[in-house]
Amino acid sequence: RSLNSDQLSDENRIPEALSDVDVLVVPILLNENDGVADTRRAWVEAVAEEGDRNFDITRSDDVVAFPQGNAAWADYLKDELETARGQGFDVLDKGFTITVKKNGRILRRATGQPQWGGLIGTMEVMDGSKFGMPGDDEKYGGN
């Protein structure tokens, strides 16, 4: 929902900002047995709820990809789920976020929905856009 509707009085620019820092979001819907459910179906069947202004399920299409090979994803997530539960998190109720860098290493694990602003800021720092790395003028504009 946070990717597909305006929140409060602001226009939602999160999908655009995620694209700007080369982030791809892969939402995964878990069932009670830690299996990966039909995430795509749940996503496209989502409807606006109270407080969701200008809801548009396609708004985040450029930055969302759906899991392929549900069994492989369930296998990958098995240890992550055990770790989260061992730390007292209810992953089915609250969800959790794994942030993976382009090189495949885990950057961060957190419970609940991603804090988009913090994630985007972290990625801006990691890719150098905040520090004027070579090539940034072409990618991000500037002098």
C-alpha positions in Angstrom: 0.0 0.0 0.0 2.7 2.5 0.9 4.1 2.2 -2.7 0.8 2.5 -4.4 -1.1 5.3 -2.7 -0.5 8.8 -1.5 -0.1 9.1 2.3 -1.4 12.0 4.4 -1.3 15.1 2.3 1.8 14.3 0.3 2.1 12.9 -3.1 3.8 9.5 -3.0 7.2 9.6 -4.7 8.6 6.5 -3.1 8.6 4.3 -6.3 10.4 7.1 -8.2 13.0 7.5 -5.4 13.6 3.8 -5.3 14.2 3.7 -9.0 16.6 6.6 -8.7 18.8 4.5 -6.3 18.4 1.3 -8.3 16.4 -0.6 -5.7 14.1 -3.5 -6.7 11.5 -4.6 -4.2 10.5 -8.3 -4.1 7.5 -8.7 -1.8 7.0 -12.2 -0.6 3.7 -13.4 1.0 4.3 -16.2 3.5 1.7 -18.8 4.5 1.3 -20.3 8.0 3.8 -23.1 7.1 6.5 -20.6 6.0 5.8 -21.5 2.4 5.7 -18.7 -0.2 2.2 -18.0 -1.3 1.0 -16.4 -4.6 2.4 -13.0 -4.0 1.5 -11.6 -7.4 -2.1 -12.5 -7.0 -2.4 -10.9 -3.6 -0.6 -7.8 -4.9 -2.9 -7.2 -7.9 -6.0 -8.0 -6.0 -5.2 -5.4 -3.3 -7.9 -2.7 -3.0 -7.7 0.7 -1.5 -8.5 1.1 2.2 -9.4 4.1 4.3 -6.6 6.6 4.1 -5.2 5.3 0.8 -5.5 8.4 -1.5 -5.1 8.0 -5.2 -4.5 4.3 -4.9 -3.0 2.9 -8.1 -1.7 -0.7 -8.0 0.5 0.0 -11.1 2.3 3.0 -9.5 5.2 0.9 -8.4 5.5 -1.5 -11.4 9.0 -0.2 -12.3 10.4 -1.1 -8.9 8.5 -4.3 -7.9 9.3 -7.8 -9.1 7.5 -10.9 -7.9 9.3 -14.1 -6.6 9.8 -16.9 -9.1 10.3 -20.4 -7.8 8.4 -20.3 -4.6 10.1 -23.4 -3.2 13.6 -21.9 -3.7 12.5 -18.6 -2.0 11.0 -20.6 0.9 14.4 -22.5 1.2 16.3 -19.2 1.1 14.1 -17.6 3.8 14.1 -20.6 6.2 17.2 -19.5 8.2 16.1 -15.8 8.0 12.7 -16.7 9.5 14.3 -18.8 12.3 16.6 -15.9 13.1 13.8 -13.4 13.2 11.6 -15.6 15.4 14.5 -16.3 17.7 14.7 -12.6 18.2 11.1 -12.5 19.2 9.6 -11.2 15.9 6.2 -12.3 14.6 7.1 -12.4 10.9 3.6 -13.5 9.8 1.9 -10.6 11.6 4.5 -7.9 11.2 6.5 -9.0 8.3 10.2 -8.5 7.9 12.6 -6.9 5.4 15.9 -8.2 4.1 17.9 -5.6 2.2 20.3 -7.2 -0.2 23.1 -5.3 -1.9 23.8 -5.7 -5.6 26.7 -8.0 -4.7 24.3 -10.4 -2.9 25.4 -9.6 0.6 22.8 -8.8 3.3 22.8 -5.1 4.2 20.1 -5.1 6.8 17.4 -7.2 8.4 14.4 -5.6 10.1 11.0 -6.4 11.2 7.9 -4.8 9.7 7.5 -2.8 6.5 10.6 -1.0 5.2 11.3 2.5 6.4 11.4 3.8 2.8 13.1 7.1 3.5 15.9 5.6 5.5 16.4 2.8 2.9 16.6 5.3 0.1 19.0 7.5 2.1 21.2 4.5 2.8 21.3 3.5 -0.8 22.2 7.1 -1.9 25.2 7.0 0.4 26.2 3.5 -0.6 26.2 4.2 -4.3 28.1 7.4 -3.8 25.5 9.9 -5.0 25.9 11.9 -1.8 29.6 12.0 -2.1 30.2 13.1 -5.7 31.7 9.9 -6.9 33.0 9.8 -10.5 30.2 9.5 -13.0 27.6 10.9 -10.7 27.1 14.0 -12.8 25.9 11.9 -15.7 23.7 9.7 -13.5 22.3 12.3 -11.0 22.8 15.6 -12.8 25.0 18.4 -11.6 27.8 20.6 -12.7 
